[in-house]
Amino acid sequence: MSTHRESSFSESSDADEEVGFDVNEAPDYDLCEEVEILDHARPTSQGTYLEGVNEGLEPLEDYQSGGFHPVHLGDTLGPSQRYRVIHKLGHGGFGTVWLCRDDQETGYVAVKVMVGDADPKTVSDLILTTFDKSVPGAENIAIPINSFSIDGPNGSHQCIVLPVLGPCVSPNLWLQLGEDPGPILRNMAYQAVLAMKWLHTNGFCHGDFRPSNILVKLNSFDHLSEDELLSLIGHPEKAYVRTESGEDLPASSPQYLTLPADISGLGEKYITDKICIIDFGEAFSISSPPEDLGMPENYLPPEILLEHKNAVGPACDIWALGCTLFEIRQQIALFYMIYDIDELTAEMVRFFGKLPHEWWDNWEARNDFFDDEGNWLRGRPGAQKWSLDVALSKPVEIVHPNPQKLVTLEQEQALLADLLYGIFRYEPEQRLSVEDVLNHEWFKIK
């Protein structure tokens, strides 16, 4: 089920302008050059390839020394083979995440099996366990329940045991929250701020703070049998691994990859109004920030997009938090479907005004979008000026199969705009602090 707005969030792409391709300017390709035609996906450096489906799966290439650990359904992990694998929940650059039955506690858990080159001493998830968990905000962080390591053909792998969580907070969550999702979404946004405060208070930045890393907590489903659970979330589907040579698979490779479960199949009965922050693969200590951030471009602040030196720090988390608050409440990304750095910067200028003088002068692409006064040069004459306020006024609508609309009332629009304008200040030191955000009037709406 998809959402859309009546007004495009990628307006700066200039869809009205004619785009053409001049065959006379085409590269001088050798039309007689032989093209290799494969009847399967391109093989990895080890000569392996996936048979059939390969969408939604981790890269097969990453099953090598220092990479993913080959895991199969029915495998047992941990001390005394405590955790039995029954499905896959997902993957990332850090490793793979598996739905397991805890045969000691007779419940379900998520086990994150990290890549083989991860140093246990620097695994951010484990660092979280050293912080004070009695402080508000800790309950909104995916703090490990248990941890252990396993050895395999690709190295020694740190494993993190976590609670099983539900869908992410955007874009389609509002459809499962009843007739008036607004108060629930605001409360989830507040919990996200609390979680960031807890991290920052402990001298830690998330580094990739966005809705896809904010999941809904679930009511316990430990009482379900494995058959009952799989009937709801789907039985595992496999994509088998083959070798071009026809020889046996290398030890580094699994026999198959498993498509992730549809955890939303548990239904509204198990969804709560509580959230949990996950994925600390990009997290860093405030006292020793990295040179760059690994989060998607449309959550990055302008100082990172414009490649300022020594720009990574808590203010980057704050900017990403602003994008996230908008997206949780509005259920659509603020910088929707815009990934080009110059187009992103241009969209920021449209929302928040001209960049600081030195930034403006050093932005080489500015004349492609604006005149010297910062006036937008593209789009149709007389069209509505695009702004943050206009973006907040546009409802999300579902047309099929049952028409539904998510509307933010004008009073709330004004308060949310005031909060976001305080967050989206160009100079990092002028952005609202996490404490300022928590105390904002938007969260006090009844």
C-alpha positions as CSV (number, residue, x, y, z in Angstrom):
1,M,0.0,0.0,0.0
2,S,1.6,3.3,-1.0
3,T,1.2,6.9,0.1
4,H,1.4,10.0,-2.0
5,R,0.8,13.7,-1.8
6,E,-1.2,15.8,-4.2
7,S,1.8,18.1,-4.4
8,S,5.1,16.7,-5.4
9,F,7.9,16.5,-2.9
10,S,10.5,16.4,-5.7
11,E,9.4,19.6,-7.3
12,S,13.0,20.7,-7.8
13,S,13.5,18.0,-10.3
14,D,11.8,20.1,-12.9
15,A,9.6,17.4,-14.4
16,D,8.0,20.1,-16.7
17,E,11.3,20.7,-18.6
18,E,11.8,18.7,-21.7
19,V,14.6,16.1,-21.4
20,G,16.0,14.8,-24.7
21,F,18.8,12.6,-25.9
22,D,20.7,13.6,-29.1
23,V,21.9,10.5,-30.9
24,N,24.5,12.5,-32.6
25,E,26.1,13.2,-29.3
26,A,26.0,9.5,-28.2
27,P,29.3,7.9,-27.1
28,D,31.1,6.1,-29.9
29,Y,30.4,2.6,-28.8
30,D,31.6,-0.3,-30.9
31,L,28.3,-1.8,-31.9
32,C,30.0,-5.0,-32.9
33,E,31.5,-5.5,-29.5
34,E,30.5,-8.9,-28.0
35,V,28.2,-8.6,-25.0
36,E,28.2,-11.4,-22.5
37,I,24.7,-12.7,-21.9
38,L,24.1,-14.5,-18.6
39,D,21.1,-16.6,-17.7
40,H,21.6,-15.8,-14.0
41,A,22.8,-13.0,-11.8
42,R,26.5,-11.9,-12.3
43,P,28.7,-14.2,-10.3
44,T,30.7,-13.1,-7.3
45,S,34.5,-13.0,-7.2
46,Q,34.3,-16.6,-5.8
47,G,32.3,-17.8,-8.8
48,T,29.0,-18.1,-6.9
49,Y,25.6,-16.7,-8.0
50,L,22.0,-16.7,-6.8
51,E,19.5,-18.8,-8.5
52,G,16.2,-17.0,-9.0
53,V,15.1,-14.2,-6.8
54,N,17.7,-11.8,-5.5
55,E,15.8,-8.7,-4.4
56,G,15.7,-7.9,-0.7
57,L,18.7,-10.0,0.0
58,E,22.1,-9.3,1.3
59,P,25.0,-9.1,-1.2
60,L,26.3,-12.6,-1.9
61,E,29.7,-11.1,-2.5
62,D,29.9,-10.3,1.3
63,Y,30.1,-13.9,2.2
64,Q,33.9,-14.0,2.3
65,S,36.7,-13.7,4.9
66,G,35.8,-10.9,7.3
67,G,32.2,-10.7,6.0
68,F,28.9,-12.4,6.7
69,H,28.6,-15.7,8.6
70,P,26.7,-18.3,6.6
71,V,23.5,-19.0,8.6
72,H,20.8,-21.5,7.7
73,L,17.3,-22.2,9.0
74,G,17.4,-24.6,11.9
75,D,20.9,-23.6,12.9
76,T,21.5,-23.2,16.7
77,L,23.5,-20.3,17.9
78,G,25.1,-19.4,21.3
79,P,26.1,-21.3,24.4
80,S,24.4,-24.7,24.7
81,Q,22.8,-24.1,21.2
82,R,20.4,-21.8,23.0
83,Y,19.0,-19.8,20.0
84,R,17.4,-21.8,17.1
85,V,17.0,-20.0,13.8
86,I,13.5,-20.1,12.4
87,H,13.4,-17.1,10.0
88,K,15.4,-14.0,8.8
89,L,14.5,-10.5,9.9
90,G,16.9,-8.4,7.8
91,H,20.4,-7.4,7.0
92,G,22.7,-4.4,6.8
93,G,26.4,-3.6,6.3
94,F,27.0,-4.9,9.9
95,G,25.7,-8.4,9.3
96,T,22.4,-10.3,9.3
97,V,19.5,-10.5,11.8
98,W,17.6,-13.7,12.6
99,L,14.4,-14.6,14.3
100,C,15.3,-17.2,16.8
101,R,13.5,-19.4,19.3
102,D,15.2,-19.1,22.7
103,D,15.0,-22.7,23.9
104,Q,16.1,-21.8,27.4
105,E,13.5,-19.1,28.0
106,T,10.9,-20.5,25.5
107,G,10.4,-17.2,23.8
108,Y,11.4,-15.4,20.6
109,V,14.4,-13.1,20.1
110,A,16.3,-11.4,17.3
111,V,20.0,-12.4,17.0
112,K,22.3,-10.0,15.1
113,V,25.2,-11.9,13.6
114,M,27.9,-9.3,12.8
115,V,30.5,-9.5,10.1
116,G,33.7,-11.3,10.8
117,D,35.9,-8.2,10.9
118,A,34.0,-6.4,13.7
119,D,36.1,-5.8,16.8
120,P,34.0,-6.7,19.8
121,K,35.7,-3.9,21.8
122,T,34.3,-1.3,19.4
123,V,30.8,-2.8,18.8
124,S,28.5,0.1,19.6
125,D,25.6,-2.2,20.7
126,L,27.8,-3.6,23.5
127,I,29.0,-0.1,24.5
128,L,25.3,0.7,25.2
129,T,25.2,-1.9,27.9
130,T,27.6,0.2,30.0
131,F,25.3,3.2,30.2
132,D,22.8,3.9,32.9
133,K,19.6,2.1,31.8
134,S,17.5,3.6,34.6
135,V,17.5,7.1,32.9
136,P,14.4,8.0,30.7
137,G,15.1,7.3,27.1
138,A,16.9,4.0,27.7
139,E,13.7,2.1,27.3
140,N,13.6,3.4,23.7
141,I,17.0,2.0,22.8
142,A,17.6,-1.5,21.5
143,I,20.1,-2.5,24.3
144,P,21.3,-6.0,23.9
145,I,19.8,-8.7,26.1
146,N,22.7,-11.0,25.7
147,S,25.8,-11.4,23.6
148,F,28.2,-14.1,22.5
149,S,30.6,-14.9,19.7
150,I,30.8,-17.8,17.1
151,D,33.6,-18.9,14.9
152,G,33.0,-19.7,11.2
153,P,34.7,-19.9,7.8
154,N,34.7,-16.1,7.5
155,G,36.1,-15.3,10.9
156,S,34.9,-14.7,14.5
157,H,31.5,-13.1,14.7
158,Q,30.1,-11.1,17.5
159,C,26.4,-11.9,18.1
160,I,23.9,-9.6,19.8
161,V,20.6,-10.8,21.2
162,L,17.8,-8.2,21.0
163,P,14.0,-8.1,21.4
164,V,12.0,-8.7,18.2
165,L,10.6,-5.4,17.0
166,G,7.8,-4.4,14.6
167,P,7.6,-2.2,11.6
168,C,9.3,1.2,11.3
169,V,7.5,4.4,12.2
170,S,7.1,5.6,8.6
171,P,5.7,5.7,6.0
172,N,2.6,3.5,6.4
173,L,2.4,3.1,10.1
174,W,-0.5,5.6,10.4
175,L,-2.8,3.2,8.6
176,Q,-2.6,0.8,11.6
177,L,-3.2,3.4,14.3
178,G,-6.9,4.0,14.2
179,E,-9.0,7.0,13.2
180,D,-6.8,9.6,14.9
181,P,-3.1,8.7,14.6
182,G,-1.8,12.2,15.2
183,P,-1.5,12.0,19.0
184,I,0.2,8.5,18.8
185,L,2.6,9.8,16.1
186,R,3.5,12.9,18.2
187,N,4.1,10.6,21.2
188,M,6.4,8.4,19.1
189,A,8.3,11.5,18.0
190,Y,8.7,12.5,21.7
191,Q,10.1,9.1,22.5
192,A,12.6,9.4,19.6
193,V,13.8,12.7,21.1
194,L,14.1,11.1,24.6
195,A,16.2,8.3,23.1
196,M,18.5,10.8,21.4
197,K,18.9,12.7,24.7
198,W,19.8,9.5,26.5
199,L,22.5,8.9,23.8
200,H,23.9,12.4,23.9
201,T,23.9,12.5,27.7
202,N,26.1,9.4,27.6
203,G,28.5,11.1,25.1
204,F,27.2,9.1,22.1
205,C,25.8,10.0,18.7
206,H,23.7,7.6,16.7
207,G,25.1,8.7,13.4
208,D,22.2,7.4,11.3
209,F,19.1,8.7,13.0
210,R,16.1,8.2,10.6
211,P,12.7,6.5,10.7
212,S,13.9,3.2,9.1
213,N,16.0,2.8,12.3
214,I,13.1,3.5,14.6
215,L,10.9,0.5,15.0
216,V,7.6,-0.1,16.9
217,K,7.8,-2.3,20.0
218,L,5.5,-5.4,20.0
219,N,3.3,-7.0,22.5
220,S,4.7,-10.4,23.5
221,F,3.9,-13.2,21.0
222,D,5.9,-15.8,22.9
223,H,2.7,-17.9,23.4
224,L,2.5,-18.5,19.7
225,S,3.8,-21.8,18.4
226,E,6.3,-21.7,15.6
227,D,3.7,-22.9,13.1
228,E,1.3,-20.2,14.3
229,L,3.9,-17.5,14.1
230,L,5.1,-18.5,10.6
231,S,1.5,-18.6,9.4
232,L,1.3,-14.9,10.2
233,I,4.7,-13.6,9.1
234,G,5.2,-16.0,6.2
235,H,7.1,-19.2,5.9
236,P,10.8,-18.7,4.9
237,E,11.6,-18.5,1.2
238,K,15.1,-19.5,-0.1
239,A,17.3,-18.3,-2.9
240,Y,19.8,-21.1,-3.6
241,V,23.5,-20.4,-4.2
242,R,25.2,-22.1,-7.2
243,T,28.7,-22.1,-8.6
244,E,29.5,-21.3,-12.3
245,S,31.8,-24.3,-12.3
246,G,29.3,-26.7,-11.0
247,E,31.7,-27.6,-8.2
248,D,30.8,-27.6,-4.5
249,L,30.2,-24.2,-2.8
250,P,33.2,-22.6,-1.0
251,A,33.1,-22.9,2.8
252,S,32.5,-19.2,3.0
253,S,29.2,-19.3,1.3
254,P,25.8,-20.4,2.6
255,Q,23.7,-23.0,0.7
256,Y,21.0,-20.4,0.2
257,L,19.9,-16.9,1.3
258,T,16.7,-16.4,3.1
259,L,14.2,-13.7,2.2
260,P,13.2,-11.6,5.3
261,A,10.0,-12.2,7.1
262,D,7.0,-9.8,6.9
263,I,6.8,-9.0,10.6
264,S,3.9,-6.7,10.0
265,G,1.9,-9.8,9.4
266,L,1.5,-10.1,13.1
267,G,-1.2,-7.4,12.7
268,E,-2.5,-4.5,14.8
269,K,-3.1,-6.8,17.8
270,Y,0.7,-6.9,18.5
271,I,1.6,-3.3,17.7
272,T,2.2,-0.9,20.6
273,D,2.6,2.9,20.9
274,K,6.2,2.5,22.0
275,I,9.3,2.8,19.8
276,C,12.8,1.5,19.9
277,I,16.0,2.9,18.2
278,I,18.1,0.3,16.3
279,D,21.2,0.0,14.2
280,F,24.2,1.6,15.9
281,G,26.6,0.7,13.1
282,E,27.4,4.3,12.4
283,A,27.4,5.4,16.1
284,F,30.3,7.3,17.5
285,S,31.6,8.9,20.7
286,I,31.1,12.7,20.8
287,S,34.7,13.0,21.9
288,S,36.1,11.2,18.8
289,P,33.8,11.8,15.8
290,P,34.6,10.2,12.4
291,E,35.5,12.3,9.4
292,D,32.3,11.6,7.6
293,L,28.8,10.1,8.2
294,G,27.3,7.0,6.6
295,M,23.7,8.0,6.7
296,P,21.7,8.6,3.5
297,E,22.1,12.1,1.9
298,N,18.6,13.3,2.6
299,Y,19.2,13.2,6.3
300,L,22.6,14.9,6.2
301,P,22.9,18.5,7.3
302,P,24.2,21.2,4.9
303,E,27.7,21.4,6.5
304,I,28.2,17.8,5.6
305,L,26.7,18.1,2.1
306,L,29.0,21.1,1.4
307,E,32.0,19.1,2.8
308,H,33.0,21.4,5.6
309,K,36.0,20.2,7.7
310,N,35.4,18.8,11.2
311,A,31.7,19.1,10.7
312,V,30.6,15.7,12.3
313,G,29.1,16.0,15.8
314,P,25.9,16.1,17.8
315,A,24.5,18.9,15.6
316,C,24.4,16.4,12.7
317,D,22.2,14.1,14.9
318,I,20.0,17.1,15.6
319,W,19.5,17.9,11.9
320,A,18.6,14.2,11.3
321,L,16.2,14.4,14.2
322,G,14.4,17.3,12.6
323,C,14.0,15.3,9.4
324,T,12.8,12.3,11.4
325,L,10.2,14.3,13.5
326,F,8.7,15.7,10.2
327,E,8.6,12.2,8.8
328,I,7.1,10.5,11.8
329,R,4.3,13.0,12.0
330,Q,3.7,13.5,8.3
331,Q,4.4,9.9,7.3
332,I,6.5,11.0,4.3
333,A,10.1,12.1,4.0
334,L,10.8,15.9,4.2
335,F,13.3,15.6,1.3
336,Y,11.3,13.1,-0.6
337,M,13.0,11.3,-3.4
338,I,15.9,13.8,-3.6
339,Y,19.3,12.3,-3.4
340,D,21.5,14.6,-5.6
341,I,23.6,16.8,-3.2
342,D,23.1,20.0,-5.1
343,E,19.3,19.4,-5.5
344,L,19.2,18.6,-1.7
345,T,21.0,21.9,-0.9
346,A,18.6,23.8,-3.2
347,E,15.6,22.3,-1.5
348,M,17.1,23.4,1.9
349,V,17.4,26.9,0.6
350,R,13.8,26.9,-0.6
351,F,12.7,25.8,2.8
352,F,15.0,27.8,5.1
353,G,16.4,30.7,3.0
354,K,19.8,31.6,1.7
355,L,22.9,29.9,3.1
356,P,25.3,31.9,5.2
357,H,27.3,34.3,3.0
358,E,30.5,32.3,2.8
359,W,28.6,29.0,2.2
360,W,26.5,30.7,-0.5
361,D,29.6,32.0,-2.3
362,N,31.4,28.7,-2.2
363,W,28.4,26.6,-3.4
364,E,29.3,26.3,-7.1
365,A,25.9,25.0,-8.3
366,R,23.8,27.8,-6.8
367,N,23.4,29.6,-10.1
368,D,21.7,26.5,-11.5
369,F,18.8,27.0,-9.1
370,F,18.8,30.6,-7.8
371,D,19.6,34.2,-8.7
372,D,22.0,36.2,-6.6
373,E,19.2,37.2,-4.3
374,G,18.2,33.6,-3.6
375,N,15.1,33.6,-5.8
376,W,14.1,30.2,-7.3
377,L,14.7,30.2,-11.1
378,R,12.9,27.0,-12.0
379,G,9.3,25.9,-12.1
380,R,6.1,27.4,-13.6
381,P,5.5,31.1,-13.3
382,G,2.9,31.9,-10.7
383,A,3.2,28.5,-9.1
384,Q,2.8,28.3,-5.3
385,K,6.0,29.1,-3.5
386,W,7.4,25.8,-2.1
387,S,8.2,26.0,1.6
388,L,8.3,24.0,4.8
389,D,4.9,25.5,5.8
390,V,3.4,24.4,2.5
391,A,4.9,20.9,2.9
392,L,3.3,20.6,6.4
393,S,-0.1,21.6,4.9
394,K,-0.2,18.8,2.4
395,P,-2.1,15.7,3.5
396,V,-1.0,12.1,2.8
397,E,-3.8,10.3,1.0
398,I,-4.5,6.6,0.2
399,V,-6.8,6.2,-2.8
400,H,-6.9,2.4,-3.1
401,P,-8.4,0.2,-1.9
402,N,-10.1,2.3,0.9
403,P,-9.7,6.1,0.6
404,Q,-7.9,7.5,3.7
405,K,-6.3,10.8,4.5
406,L,-3.8,11.9,7.1
407,V,-4.2,15.6,7.9
408,T,-2.3,17.9,10.3
409,L,-4.5,20.7,11.6
410,E,-3.4,24.3,11.1
411,Q,-2.7,24.9,14.8
412,E,-0.4,21.9,14.9
413,Q,1.2,22.8,11.6
414,A,2.3,26.2,13.1
415,L,3.8,24.6,16.2
416,L,5.6,21.9,14.3
417,A,6.9,24.5,11.9
418,D,8.2,26.6,14.8
419,L,10.0,23.6,16.2
420,L,11.5,22.6,12.9
421,Y,12.7,26.1,12.0
422,G,14.5,26.0,15.4
423,I,16.2,22.7,14.5
424,F,17.0,23.5,10.8
425,R,19.4,26.4,11.4
426,Y,22.3,26.4,9.1
427,E,25.0,27.2,11.8
428,P,25.3,24.0,13.8
429,E,25.8,25.8,17.1
430,Q,22.5,27.7,16.7
431,R,20.3,24.6,16.4
432,L,18.0,23.7,19.2
433,S,19.5,21.3,21.8
434,V,17.8,18.0,22.5
435,E,16.5,19.5,25.8
436,D,15.0,22.4,23.9
437,V,13.3,20.1,21.5
438,L,11.8,18.0,24.4
439,N,10.4,21.2,26.0
440,H,8.7,22.5,22.8
441,E,5.0,23.3,22.8
442,W,4.4,20.9,19.9
443,F,4.7,18.0,22.3
444,K,2.2,19.5,24.7
445,I,-0.8,19.5,22.3
446,K,-3.7,17.6,23.9
